Amino acid sequence: MIPRLPDTEIRAAIDAGQWQDAADLLNAHDRELRQALAGADPTALPREPWLALLHAQQALLEQMRACRDEAAHALVQLGRDRRGVRAYQKEAP
């Protein structure tokens, strides 16, 4: 049996900023995948459903990368803003 990727739940957790919940869902999915593949003969597995799962995982990974990049950009901007405030405070009477 091919484990279902809880992508809807993971995306909802990400959108809500519940990163630990998203990580927990990913870890649970990883465990299910390992169990499903343990001792399985890869040549006997149906290829298409596994490819569909792989594509869903890749789409989710791309969204997570975009979130990471957005967070990194926000941190850089926060650093710039902080430096600007400090410079202003130094110059203010």
C-alpha angles and dihedrals in degrees: 000000000000114000116237115242106233090218095147091053092044092049091048090052091048092048089050092049091244095141095163091054090050091049091049091052091049091049092050090050090050091053091049091050092050091050092048092050098040108116093352120141104236091206090058095051120100106252104208099060091049090049090050089052091049091052091049089050091050092050090050091047090052090053090049090050090051090051090049091050091048091050091048090051091049091051092051090050091048089053091051092048091049092051089048092052092048091050090049092049091051092052097041115099 
